[in-house]
Amino acid sequence: MSQSFEVQGEIHSIGDTTEYGSNGFTKREFVIKATGEGENPAYPNYLAFELIKDKCGIMDAYNLGDEIKVHFNLSGRLWSPPGKPEKCFNSLQAWRIESASQAPAYDQGMPDFNQAPPSSMYEDDDVPF
């Protein structure tokens, strides 16, 4: 199981969805300029991500310059071409993208599990066990 990461940035480029092979595998690449905490604007950090299969359409909702938060997995694989040295390829596979300015929705109907339960909840002496 791979670990998930997230990064915030401004969309620099968005590629077209490309189909590879005859089995219908699709991939879409995009690049962001990282703007989150710890980034130095004097030395911009550009990161290339890929969306695969049914996730390719996620970028249709965004435009160049939009500030987004990208949730992604780090993926790597080895390739050993005959008679040549082994190579390692890494990719950042995005699986969720959200607007950085979008506040997370809070459902008033859901309990706040970080809050202690009311003390009256445990004051019933008639315990069934």
N, CA, C and O atoms as a MOPAC input file, in Angstrom:
PM7 MOZYME 1SCF
protein

 N      0.84600 1    -1.17500 1     0.00000 1
 C      0.00000 1     0.00000 1     0.00000 1
 C      0.88700 1     1.23100 1     0.00000 1
 O      1.85000 1     1.31100 1     0.76200 1
 N      0.56400 1     2.18000 1    -0.84700 1
 C      1.38400 1     3.37900 1    -0.92200 1
 C      0.81600 1     4.47400 1    -0.03300 1
 O     -0.37700 1     4.50100 1     0.26800 1
 N      1.69300 1     5.36900 1     0.37500 1
 C      1.30900 1     6.48300 1     1.22500 1
 C      0.80300 1     7.63500 1     0.37000 1
 O      1.32100 1     7.86800 1    -0.72200 1
 N     -0.19600 1     8.35500 1     0.84800 1
 C     -0.73300 1     9.50600 1     0.13400 1
 C     -0.08600 1    10.78500 1     0.63500 1
 O      0.26700 1    10.90400 1     1.80800 1
 N      0.06300 1    11.73600 1    -0.27300 1
 C      0.63800 1    13.03800 1     0.02700 1
 C     -0.28900 1    14.10500 1    -0.51800 1
 O     -1.21100 1    13.81000 1    -1.27900 1
 N     -0.04300 1    15.35900 1    -0.12300 1
 C     -0.77700 1    16.46900 1    -0.72000 1
 C      0.14300 1    17.67600 1    -0.81400 1
 O      1.05800 1    17.85400 1    -0.00900 1
 N     -0.12700 1    18.50200 1    -1.82300 1
 C      0.65700 1    19.70600 1    -2.04800 1
 C     -0.26200 1    20.77400 1    -2.63200 1
 O     -1.21900 1    20.46600 1    -3.34300 1
 N      0.03700 1    22.01900 1    -2.32600 1
 C     -0.75400 1    23.13000 1    -2.84900 1
 C      0.06700 1    23.87100 1    -3.89000 1
 O      1.28300 1    24.00800 1    -3.75600 1
 N     -0.61300 1    24.35000 1    -4.93700 1
 C      0.10100 1    25.08200 1    -5.96100 1
 C     -0.81900 1    25.71400 1    -6.97700 1
 O     -2.03400 1    25.51700 1    -6.96400 1
 N     -0.19900 1    26.48500 1    -7.86300 1
 C     -0.90400 1    27.16600 1    -8.94500 1
 C     -0.71800 1    26.36300 1   -10.22700 1
 O      0.39600 1    25.94800 1   -10.54700 1
 N     -1.80600 1    26.14400 1   -10.96000 1
 C     -1.72200 1    25.34600 1   -12.18100 1
 C     -0.89600 1    26.09400 1   -13.22900 1
 O     -1.21700 1    27.22100 1   -13.60400 1
 N      0.16900 1    25.44600 1   -13.68900 1
 C      1.05400 1    26.01700 1   -14.70800 1
 C      0.67400 1    25.53400 1   -16.11300 1
 O      0.67400 1    26.31300 1   -17.06700 1
 N      0.35100 1    24.23900 1   -16.22800 1
 C     -0.04300 1    23.69200 1   -17.53200 1
 C     -0.94400 1    22.48000 1   -17.32600 1
 O     -0.86700 1    21.78600 1   -16.31200 1
 N     -1.80100 1    22.24800 1   -18.32100 1
 C     -2.70300 1    21.09200 1   -18.31800 1
 C     -2.61600 1    20.43400 1   -19.68400 1
 O     -2.88600 1    21.06600 1   -20.70500 1
 N     -2.24100 1    19.17200 1   -19.69900 1
 C     -2.14300 1    18.44200 1   -20.95500 1
 C     -3.48000 1    17.83500 1   -21.35600 1
 O     -4.43400 1    17.82000 1   -20.57800 1
 N     -3.52800 1    17.34300 1   -22.57400 1
 C     -4.71300 1    16.64600 1   -23.07000 1
 C     -4.69700 1    15.20000 1   -22.56900 1
 O     -3.64500 1    14.65700 1   -22.23400 1
 N     -5.86600 1    14.60000 1   -22.52600 1
 C     -5.96000 1    13.18100 1   -22.19700 1
 C     -5.45400 1    12.38300 1   -23.39300 1
 O     -5.88000 1    12.59700 1   -24.52800 1
 N     -4.53800 1    11.46100 1   -23.11700 1
 C     -3.91400 1    10.66100 1   -24.16600 1
 C     -4.20700 1     9.18500 1   -23.91400 1
 O     -4.12600 1     8.71000 1   -22.78200 1
 N     -4.54900 1     8.46900 1   -24.98200 1
 C     -4.80100 1     7.03100 1   -24.87800 1
 C     -3.55800 1     6.27800 1   -25.32400 1
 O     -2.94600 1     6.62300 1   -26.33500 1
 N     -3.18300 1     5.24700 1   -24.56800 1
 C     -1.99900 1     4.44400 1   -24.86700 1
 C     -2.40800 1     3.00400 1   -25.12600 1
 O     -3.22000 1     2.44200 1   -24.39100 1
 N     -1.85700 1     2.42000 1   -26.15000 1
 C     -2.11200 1     1.01600 1   -26.46200 1
 C     -3.52700 1     0.78000 1   -26.95600 1
 O     -4.29500 1     1.71300 1   -27.18700 1
 N     -3.84600 1    -0.49100 1   -27.10900 1
 C     -5.15500 1    -0.86100 1   -27.64600 1
 C     -6.15800 1    -1.23100 1   -26.54900 1
 O     -7.30800 1    -1.55200 1   -26.84800 1
 N     -5.73300 1    -1.18800 1   -25.28600 1
 C     -6.63600 1    -1.59000 1   -24.19900 1
 C     -7.39900 1    -0.41600 1   -23.58400 1
 O     -8.14700 1    -0.61800 1   -22.62700 1
 N     -7.23500 1     0.80700 1   -24.10500 1
 C     -7.99200 1     1.95400 1   -23.61600 1
 C     -7.40200 1     2.65300 1   -22.40600 1
 O     -8.10000 1     3.43200 1   -21.75700 1
 N     -6.12600 1     2.39800 1   -22.07300 1
 C     -5.47900 1     3.07200 1   -20.94400 1
 C     -5.30800 1     4.55500 1   -21.28300 1
 O     -4.75500 1     4.89400 1   -22.32900 1
 N     -5.78400 1     5.44000 1   -20.39700 1
 C     -5.66600 1     6.88100 1   -20.62600 1
 C     -4.88100 1     7.53800 1   -19.50100 1
 O     -4.87400 1     7.08400 1   -18.35700 1
 N     -4.21000 1     8.64200 1   -19.88300 1
 C     -3.39600 1     9.38400 1   -18.93100 1
 C     -3.46300 1    10.86700 1   -19.29900 1
 O     -3.52000 1    11.22400 1   -20.47600 1
 N     -3.45700 1    11.72100 1   -18.27600 1
 C     -3.44700 1    13.16600 1   -18.48200 1
 C     -2.43500 1    13.76800 1   -17.52500 1
 O     -2.45000 1    13.47300 1   -16.33000 1
 N     -1.56400 1    14.60500 1   -18.04400 1
 C     -0.52200 1    15.20800 1   -17.22700 1
 C     -0.81200 1    16.69000 1   -17.00100 1
 O     -1.40300 1    17.36400 1   -17.84500 1
 N     -0.37700 1    17.17800 1   -15.83300 1
 C     -0.47300 1    18.60500 1   -15.53800 1
 C      0.68200 1    18.99100 1   -14.62400 1
 O      1.26900 1    18.14600 1   -13.94900 1
 N      0.99900 1    20.29500 1   -14.61500 1
 C      2.12300 1    20.80800 1   -13.83200 1
 C      1.61600 1    21.93500 1   -12.94600 1
 O      0.83500 1    22.77900 1   -13.38500 1
 N      2.07000 1    21.94400 1   -11.68600 1
 C      1.76300 1    23.05000 1   -10.79400 1
 C      3.06000 1    23.69800 1   -10.31500 1
 O      4.11500 1    23.06400 1   -10.27800 1
 N      2.95700 1    24.95800 1    -9.95300 1
 C      4.05500 1    25.64800 1    -9.26200 1
 C      3.66700 1    25.64100 1    -7.79100 1
 O      2.68000 1    26.26800 1    -7.40800 1
 N      4.43600 1    24.93500 1    -6.95800 1
 C      4.10700 1    24.77700 1    -5.54400 1
 C      4.09300 1    26.13700 1    -4.85100 1
 O      4.99200 1    26.95700 1    -5.04300 1
 N      3.05700 1    26.36200 1    -4.04200 1
 C      2.91600 1    27.64000 1    -3.34200 1
 C      2.62800 1    27.45100 1    -1.86800 1
 O      2.41000 1    28.43200 1    -1.15700 1
 N      2.62100 1    26.24500 1    -1.40000 1
 C      2.26100 1    25.96300 1    -0.01000 1
 C      3.31800 1    26.41700 1     0.97700 1
 O      4.30200 1    27.06500 1     0.62100 1
 N      3.08500 1    26.05900 1     2.21900 1
 C      3.96600 1    26.41800 1     3.30800 1
 C      5.39000 1    25.91800 1     3.04600 1
 O      5.59200 1    24.77500 1     2.63700 1
 N      6.35800 1    26.77900 1     3.28300 1
 C      7.75400 1    26.41200 1     3.10200 1
 C      8.30800 1    26.64900 1     1.71500 1
 O      9.50700 1    26.47200 1     1.50100 1
 N      7.47500 1    27.04600 1     0.76200 1
 C      7.94900 1    27.30200 1    -0.60200 1
 C      8.53300 1    28.70700 1    -0.69000 1
 O      7.97000 1    29.65400 1    -0.14300 1
 N      9.66100 1    28.83900 1    -1.38000 1
 C     10.31700 1    30.11900 1    -1.57300 1
 C     10.02100 1    30.60500 1    -2.99300 1
 O     10.47500 1    29.98800 1    -3.95600 1
 N      9.25500 1    31.71500 1    -3.14100 1
 C      8.89500 1    32.19600 1    -4.48200 1
 C     10.10400 1    32.58700 1    -5.33700 1
 O     10.00000 1    32.64100 1    -6.56200 1
 N     11.22700 1    32.85500 1    -4.71500 1
 C     12.43000 1    33.19500 1    -5.47900 1
 C     12.98500 1    31.97500 1    -6.20300 1
 O     13.70600 1    32.11500 1    -7.19100 1
 N     12.65800 1    30.78900 1    -5.72400 1
 C     13.11300 1    29.54000 1    -6.33100 1
 C     11.90000 1    28.63900 1    -6.54600 1
 O     11.66700 1    27.71800 1    -5.76400 1
 N     11.12300 1    28.89600 1    -7.60200 1
 C      9.87700 1    28.13900 1    -7.80800 1
 C     10.12400 1    26.64100 1    -7.97400 1
 O     11.11900 1    26.21100 1    -8.55800 1
 N      9.19900 1    25.87900 1    -7.44900 1
 C      9.26700 1    24.42600 1    -7.48000 1
 C      8.11400 1    23.91800 1    -8.34900 1
 O      6.95900 1    23.96100 1    -7.92600 1
 N      8.41300 1    23.44400 1    -9.54500 1
 C      7.40000 1    22.93900 1   -10.47100 1
 C      7.31400 1    21.42500 1   -10.33900 1
 O      8.33100 1    20.73100 1   -10.33500 1
 N      6.08400 1    20.91900 1   -10.23100 1
 C      5.86000 1    19.49700 1   -10.04400 1
 C      4.92200 1    18.96800 1   -11.12200 1
 O      3.86200 1    19.54300 1   -11.36900 1
 N      5.31800 1    17.87100 1   -11.76300 1
 C      4.51000 1    17.24300 1   -12.81400 1
 C      3.72200 1    16.08700 1   -12.21000 1
 O      4.28900 1    15.22000 1   -11.54400 1
 N      2.41400 1    16.07800 1   -12.44600 1
 C      1.52100 1    15.02600 1   -11.95800 1
 C      0.86100 1    14.33400 1   -13.13300 1
 O      0.84200 1    14.85200 1   -14.25000 1
 N      0.32200 1    13.15600 1   -12.86600 1
 C     -0.46500 1    12.45800 1   -13.87800 1
 C     -1.75800 1    11.96800 1   -13.25500 1
 O     -1.81100 1    11.57400 1   -12.09000 1
 N     -2.78800 1    12.00800 1   -14.06800 1
 C     -4.08600 1    11.42300 1   -13.73500 1
 C     -4.25900 1    10.23300 1   -14.66200 1
 O     -3.94000 1    10.32900 1   -15.84700 1
 N     -4.75500 1     9.11300 1   -14.15300 1
 C     -4.91100 1     7.94700 1   -15.01300 1
 C     -6.35300 1     7.46300 1   -15.01400 1
 O     -7.10100 1     7.65700 1   -14.05500 1
 N     -6.71300 1     6.83300 1   -16.11100 1
 C     -8.00900 1     6.19300 1   -16.33500 1
 C     -9.16500 1     7.15400 1   -16.07600 1
 O     -9.22400 1     8.22800 1   -16.67600 1
 N    -10.08200 1     6.77800 1   -15.18600 1
 C    -11.29200 1     7.57000 1   -14.95300 1
 C    -11.03000 1     8.89600 1   -14.24000 1
 O    -11.95200 1     9.70200 1   -14.11600 1
 N     -9.81600 1     9.15000 1   -13.76900 1
 C     -9.48700 1    10.39800 1   -13.07600 1
 C     -9.10200 1    11.52200 1   -14.03700 1
 O     -8.97000 1    12.66800 1   -13.60800 1
 N     -8.92100 1    11.22600 1   -15.31600 1
 C     -8.46000 1    12.23400 1   -16.28700 1
 C     -9.38200 1    13.44400 1   -16.37500 1
 O     -8.91000 1    14.55800 1   -16.60100 1
 N    -10.66000 1    13.25200 1   -16.20400 1
 C    -11.62100 1    14.34300 1   -16.32900 1
 C    -11.61600 1    15.33400 1   -15.17600 1
 O    -12.23900 1    16.39200 1   -15.27500 1
 N    -10.92700 1    15.01600 1   -14.08700 1
 C    -10.89400 1    15.90700 1   -12.92900 1
 C    -10.41600 1    17.31100 1   -13.31600 1
 O    -10.93800 1    18.30400 1   -12.80700 1
 N     -9.43500 1    17.39900 1   -14.20600 1
 C     -8.84900 1    18.69900 1   -14.54700 1
 C     -9.76200 1    19.56500 1   -15.40800 1
 O     -9.46700 1    20.74400 1   -15.60700 1
 N    -10.86000 1    19.01700 1   -15.92500 1
 C    -11.78500 1    19.80600 1   -16.73700 1
 C    -12.39700 1    20.96200 1   -15.94300 1
 O    -12.83500 1    21.95000 1   -16.53200 1
 N    -12.43300 1    20.85000 1   -14.62800 1
 C    -13.04600 1    21.87400 1   -13.78100 1
 C    -12.08400 1    23.01600 1   -13.43400 1
 O    -12.48100 1    23.96800 1   -12.76300 1
 N    -10.83300 1    22.93400 1   -13.87900 1
 C     -9.81800 1    23.92400 1   -13.48400 1
 C     -9.18800 1    24.58800 1   -14.69800 1
 O     -9.22900 1    24.06700 1   -15.81200 1
 N     -8.59700 1    25.76700 1   -14.44500 1
 C     -7.94700 1    26.55500 1   -15.49400 1
 C     -6.52800 1    26.91700 1   -15.07300 1
 O     -6.17800 1    26.83200 1   -13.89600 1
 N     -5.71500 1    27.32100 1   -16.04700 1
 C     -4.36200 1    27.78600 1   -15.74600 1
 C     -4.45100 1    28.92800 1   -14.73400 1
 O     -5.31200 1    29.80100 1   -14.84000 1
 N     -3.55400 1    28.90700 1   -13.75900 1
 C     -3.52100 1    29.94900 1   -12.73800 1
 C     -4.35300 1    29.66300 1   -11.50700 1
 O     -4.19800 1    30.33800 1   -10.49000 1
 N     -5.24600 1    28.66400 1   -11.57400 1
 C     -6.05900 1    28.31500 1   -10.40100 1
 C     -5.16600 1    27.76900 1    -9.29700 1
 O     -4.21200 1    27.03900 1    -9.56600 1
 N     -5.47400 1    28.12200 1    -8.06600 1
 C     -4.77300 1    27.61100 1    -6.88900 1
 C     -5.48700 1    26.34400 1    -6.43600 1
 O     -6.67600 1    26.38500 1    -6.11900 1
 N     -4.77400 1    25.21800 1    -6.40300 1
 C     -5.38800 1    23.93500 1    -6.07400 1
 C     -4.58600 1    23.18900 1    -5.01700 1
 O     -3.42500 1    23.50100 1    -4.75100 1
 N     -5.23300 1    22.20100 1    -4.42600 1
 C     -4.56900 1    21.25600 1    -3.53500 1
 C     -4.65900 1    19.90200 1    -4.21600 1
 O     -5.75100 1    19.45000 1    -4.56100 1
 N     -3.51800 1    19.25300 1    -4.41000 1
 C     -3.45400 1    17.96700 1    -5.10800 1
 C     -3.15500 1    16.86400 1    -4.09900 1
 O     -2.18800 1    16.94700 1    -3.34300 1
 N     -3.98900 1    15.83800 1    -4.09600 1
 C     -3.76400 1    14.64000 1    -3.28900 1
 C     -3.20800 1    13.59100 1    -4.24900 1
 O     -3.78800 1    13.34400 1    -5.30700 1
 N     -2.08900 1    12.97500 1    -3.88100 1
 C     -1.41800 1    12.07600 1    -4.81700 1
 C     -0.68100 1    10.95500 1    -4.11300 1
 O     -0.42500 1    11.01000 1    -2.91000 1
 N     -0.34800 1     9.93900 1    -4.88900 1
 C      0.49100 1     8.82800 1    -4.44500 1
 C      1.80200 1     8.89000 1    -5.21000 1
 O      1.83300 1     9.26100 1    -6.38300 1
 N      2.85700 1     8.53100 1    -4.55000 1
 C      4.17100 1     8.43800 1    -5.17200 1
 C      4.33200 1     7.00500 1    -5.67800 1
 O      4.18600 1     6.04600 1    -4.92000 1
 N      4.63300 1     6.87700 1    -6.96300 1
 C      4.72900 1     5.55500 1    -7.57800 1
 C      6.07900 1     5.42400 1    -8.27900 1
 O      6.57700 1     6.39200 1    -8.85400 1
 N      6.66100 1     4.25000 1    -8.23500 1
 C      7.94400 1     4.02900 1    -8.89800 1
 C      8.03600 1     2.62900 1    -9.46600 1
 O      7.38500 1     1.70300 1    -8.98200 1
 N      8.85700 1     2.48300 1   -10.50300 1
 C      9.04800 1     1.16700 1   -11.12000 1
 C     10.43900 1     1.09600 1   -11.74200 1
 O     11.02400 1     2.11000 1   -12.12000 1
 N     10.94400 1    -0.11500 1   -11.83500 1
 C     12.25000 1    -0.35800 1   -12.44500 1
 C     12.06900 1    -0.85100 1   -13.86700 1
 O     11.08600 1    -1.51800 1   -14.18900 1
 N     13.03300 1    -0.51300 1   -14.71500 1
 C     13.03800 1    -0.98000 1   -16.09100 1
 C     14.45100 1    -1.41700 1   -16.41700 1
 O     15.40100 1    -0.66000 1   -16.21900 1
 N     14.59200 1    -2.62700 1   -16.91100 1
 C     15.89400 1    -3.18400 1   -17.25500 1
 C     15.94500 1    -3.49800 1   -18.74700 1
 O     15.61200 1    -4.61200 1   -19.15100 1
 N     16.35600 1    -2.53300 1   -19.57100 1
 C     16.46300 1    -2.81800 1   -21.00900 1
 C     17.62000 1    -3.78500 1   -21.26000 1
 O     18.65200 1    -3.70200 1   -20.59500 1
 N     17.45600 1    -4.68600 1   -22.20000 1
 C     18.51800 1    -5.66100 1   -22.47700 1
 C     19.83800 1    -4.97700 1   -22.83500 1
 O     19.89600 1    -4.11700 1   -23.71500 1
 N     20.89300 1    -5.38400 1   -22.12900 1
 C     22.23000 1    -4.87600 1   -22.41600 1
 C     22.49700 1    -3.45400 1   -21.93800 1
 O     23.53700 1    -2.88200 1   -22.26200 1
 N     21.57800 1    -2.87800 1   -21.17500 1
 C     21.75700 1    -1.51100 1   -20.68100 1
 C     21.54500 1    -1.47700 1   -19.17200 1
 O     20.96600 1    -2.40000 1   -18.60000 1
 N     22.02100 1    -0.40100 1   -18.52500 1
 C     21.84000 1    -0.30900 1   -17.06600 1
 C     20.35700 1    -0.15400 1   -16.68100 1
 O     19.55300 1     0.41200 1   -17.42200 1
 N     20.04200 1    -0.66700 1   -15.52200 1
 C     18.69000 1    -0.56600 1   -14.98300 1
 C     18.33100 1     0.89900 1   -14.73100 1
 O     19.18600 1     1.69200 1   -14.33400 1
 N     17.05800 1     1.25900 1   -14.96200 1
 C     16.57700 1     2.61800 1   -14.72100 1
 C     15.37400 1     2.56200 1   -13.79000 1
 O     14.62500 1     1.58500 1   -13.77200 1
 N     15.20900 1     3.61900 1   -13.02700 1
 C     14.07000 1     3.74300 1   -12.13600 1
 C     13.23800 1     4.94300 1   -12.57400 1
 O     13.77400 1     6.03100 1   -12.78700 1
 N     11.93300 1     4.74500 1   -12.70700 1
 C     11.01400 1     5.81400 1   -13.08800 1
 C     10.07000 1     6.09100 1   -11.92900 1
 O      9.52400 1     5.16000 1   -11.33700 1
 N      9.87300 1     7.36400 1   -11.60300 1
 C      8.95600 1     7.77500 1   -10.55400 1
 C      7.83100 1     8.59200 1   -11.16100 1
 O      8.02200 1     9.27700 1   -12.16600 1
 N      6.66100 1     8.52000 1   -10.55100 1
 C      5.55700 1     9.36500 1   -10.99300 1
 C      4.71600 1     9.77400 1    -9.78900 1
 O      4.63300 1     9.06100 1    -8.78900 1
 N      4.10200 1    10.93600 1    -9.91500 1
 C      3.18800 1    11.45100 1    -8.90300 1
 C      1.78700 1    11.27100 1    -9.46800 1
 O      1.37000 1    12.02100 1   -10.35100 1
 N      1.06300 1    10.28800 1    -8.96500 1
 C     -0.26200 1     9.95200 1    -9.49500 1
 C     -1.33800 1    10.62600 1    -8.64800 1
 O     -1.62900 1    10.19400 1    -7.53200 1
 N     -1.92600 1    11.69900 1    -9.19900 1
 C     -2.98100 1    12.43600 1    -8.50500 1
 C     -4.26300 1    11.61900 1    -8.50300 1
 O     -4.57900 1    10.93700 1    -9.47800 1
 N     -4.99800 1    11.69300 1    -7.39500 1
 C     -6.27100 1    10.97800 1    -7.31500 1
 C     -7.40100 1    11.88200 1    -6.84200 1
 O     -8.57200 1    11.51800 1    -6.95000 1
 N     -7.06200 1    13.05900 1    -6.31600 1
 C     -8.07900 1    14.03600 1    -5.94200 1
 C     -7.49300 1    15.43200 1    -6.04200 1
 O     -6.34200 1    15.66200 1    -5.67000 1
 N     -8.29900 1    16.36900 1    -6.55100 1
 C     -7.88400 1    17.76200 1    -6.67700 1
 C     -9.02600 1    18.61500 1    -6.14900 1
 O    -10.19500 1    18.36100 1    -6.43900 1
 N     -8.66900 1    19.63000 1    -5.36900 1
 C     -9.68200 1    20.54400 1    -4.86400 1
 C     -9.14600 1    21.96900 1    -4.91500 1
 O     -7.93700 1    22.19300 1    -4.88100 1
 N    -10.05300 1    22.91500 1    -4.99600 1
 C     -9.66900 1    24.31100 1    -5.00300 1
 C     -9.04500 1    24.64200 1    -3.65400 1
 O     -9.58500 1    24.25400 1    -2.61900 1
 N     -7.91300 1    25.35300 1    -3.64400 1
 C     -7.24000 1    25.68100 1    -2.39300 1
 C     -8.05400 1    26.66900 1    -1.57300 1
 O     -7.91600 1    26.71200 1    -0.35000 1
 N     -8.89100 1    27.45600 1    -2.21400 1
 C     -9.69700 1    28.44700 1    -1.49600 1
 C    -10.99500 1    27.85400 1    -0.96400 1
 O    -11.70600 1    28.50300 1    -0.19800 1
 N    -11.30400 1    26.63900 1    -1.36100 1
 C    -12.54400 1    25.98200 1    -0.95700 1
 C    -12.42500 1    25.51100 1     0.48900 1
 O    -11.54200 1    24.72100 1     0.82100 1
 N    -13.31100 1    25.99700 1     1.33600 1
 C    -13.32900 1    25.55700 1     2.72600 1
 C    -13.99600 1    24.18700 1     2.78600 1
 O    -14.96900 1    23.94600 1     2.07100 1
 N    -13.49300 1    23.29600 1     3.61800 1
 C    -14.12200 1    21.98300 1     3.71200 1
 C    -15.55200 1    22.10400 1     4.23100 1
 O    -15.83800 1    22.88200 1     5.14100 1
 N    -16.42800 1    21.32800 1     3.63900 1
 C    -17.82600 1    21.35600 1     4.05500 1
 C    -17.96200 1    20.70900 1     5.42200 1
 O    -17.30800 1    19.70500 1     5.70700 1
 N    -18.80600 1    21.28000 1     6.26300 1
 C    -19.04700 1    20.74100 1     7.59400 1
 C    -20.51900 1    20.43000 1     7.70700 1
 O    -21.35300 1    21.32000 1     7.53900 1
 N    -20.84800 1    19.21800 1     7.98000 1
 C    -22.23700 1    18.78700 1     8.09300 1
 C    -22.67100 1    18.92900 1     9.54500 1
 O    -22.15300 1    18.23700 1    10.42100 1
 N    -23.62100 1    19.82300 1     9.80100 1
 C    -24.09400 1    20.05900 1    11.16500 1
 C    -24.72500 1    18.81200 1    11.77100 1
 O    -24.79400 1    18.69400 1    12.99400 1
 N    -25.18300 1    17.88600 1    10.94600 1
 C    -25.82800 1    16.68600 1    11.44400 1
 C    -24.84900 1    15.64000 1    11.94600 1
 O    -25.25500 1    14.69600 1    12.62300 1
 N    -23.58700 1    15.78400 1    11.63500 1
 C    -22.58800 1    14.80600 1    12.05300 1
 C    -22.03000 1    15.17900 1    13.42100 1
 O    -21.77100 1    16.35800 1    13.66500 1
 N    -21.83600 1    14.21900 1    14.32000 1
 C    -21.27000 1    14.52500 1    15.63100 1
 C    -19.80500 1    14.90300 1    15.50600 1
 O    -19.10600 1    14.46200 1    14.59300 1
 N    -19.35600 1    15.72600 1    16.43900 1
 C    -17.94800 1    16.11000 1    16.49000 1
 C    -17.23800 1    15.09800 1    17.37700 1
 O    -17.36800 1    15.15300 1    18.60000 1
 N    -16.48900 1    14.17500 1    16.78000 1
 C    -15.85500 1    13.10000 1    17.53400 1
 C    -14.64800 1    13.57400 1    18.32800 1
 O    -14.09500 1    12.81000 1    19.11800 1
 N    -14.23300 1    14.81100 1    18.13400 1
 C    -13.11800 1    15.36700 1    18.90400 1
 C    -13.60300 1    15.97200 1    20.22100 1
 O    -12.78900 1    16.37600 1    21.05100 1
 N    -14.89300 1    16.03800 1    20.41500 1
 C    -15.47100 1    16.62700 1    21.60800 1
 C    -15.89700 1    15.50800 1    22.54500 1
 O    -16.39600 1    14.47600 1    22.09700 1
 N    -15.70200 1    15.71000 1    23.85900 1
 C    -16.09300 1    14.69400 1    24.84000 1
 C    -17.60500 1    14.57200 1    24.89000 1
 O    -18.30400 1    15.56900 1    24.71200 1
 N    -18.13300 1    13.36300 1    25.13000 1
 C    -19.57900 1    13.19200 1    25.22200 1
 C    -20.10700 1    13.87100 1    26.48400 1
 O    -19.35900 1    14.03600 1    27.44800 1
 N    -21.36700 1    14.26300 1    26.49500 1
 C    -21.93600 1    14.87800 1    27.69000 1
 C    -21.84200 1    13.92100 1    28.86700 1
 O    -22.02900 1    12.71400 1    28.71200 1
 N    -21.54900 1    14.46800 1    30.05000 1
 C    -21.37600 1    13.61100 1    31.22400 1
 C    -22.65800 1    12.88100 1    31.57900 1
 O    -22.60200 1    11.79100 1    32.14700 1
 N    -23.81900 1    13.45600 1    31.25700 1
 C    -25.09300 1    12.80800 1    31.56800 1
 C    -25.25300 1    11.48700 1    30.81200 1
 O    -26.08800 1    10.65800 1    31.17600 1
 N    -24.46700 1    11.29600 1    29.77800 1
 C    -24.55000 1    10.08700 1    28.97800 1
 C    -24.16400 1     8.85400 1    29.79500 1
 O    -24.63000 1     7.75100 1    29.51100 1
 N    -23.31000 1     9.03900 1    30.81300 1
 C    -22.81200 1     7.91600 1    31.59900 1
 C    -23.37100 1     7.89600 1    33.02500 1
 O    -22.86400 1     7.14600 1    33.85900 1
 N    -24.38300 1     8.68300 1    33.32800 1
 C    -24.90700 1     8.76400 1    34.68100 1
 C    -26.08800 1     7.84100 1    34.93200 1
 O    -26.66800 1     7.89400 1    36.01600 1
 N    -26.45900 1     7.02000 1    34.00500 1
 C    -27.58200 1     6.09600 1    34.17400 1
 C    -27.12200 1     4.89600 1    34.99800 1
 O    -26.21500 1     4.17200 1    34.58800 1
 N    -27.75400 1     4.68000 1    36.17600 1
 C    -27.37400 1     3.56500 1    37.03900 1
 C    -27.96900 1     2.25400 1    36.59500 1
 O    -27.56200 1     1.19700 1    37.07800 1
 N    -28.91800 1     2.29600 1    35.69100 1
 C    -29.60700 1     1.08400 1    35.25200 1
 C    -28.84600 1     0.49200 1    34.04500 1
 O    -29.30900 1     0.58100 1    32.90700 1
 N    -27.69500 1    -0.10000 1    34.31000 1
 C    -26.84500 1    -0.66600 1    33.26100 1
 C    -27.34000 1    -2.05800 1    32.91600 1
 O    -27.56100 1    -2.85700 1    33.82700 1
 N    -27.52600 1    -2.39100 1    31.63400 1
 C    -28.09300 1    -3.67600 1    31.24100 1
 C    -27.13500 1    -4.86600 1    31.35700 1
 O    -27.54000 1    -5.97600 1    31.00900 1
 N    -25.92900 1    -4.71000 1    31.80900 1
 C    -25.02000 1    -5.85200 1    31.90600 1
 C    -24.35500 1    -5.92300 1    33.24900 1
 O    -23.55800 1    -6.82800 1    33.49600 1

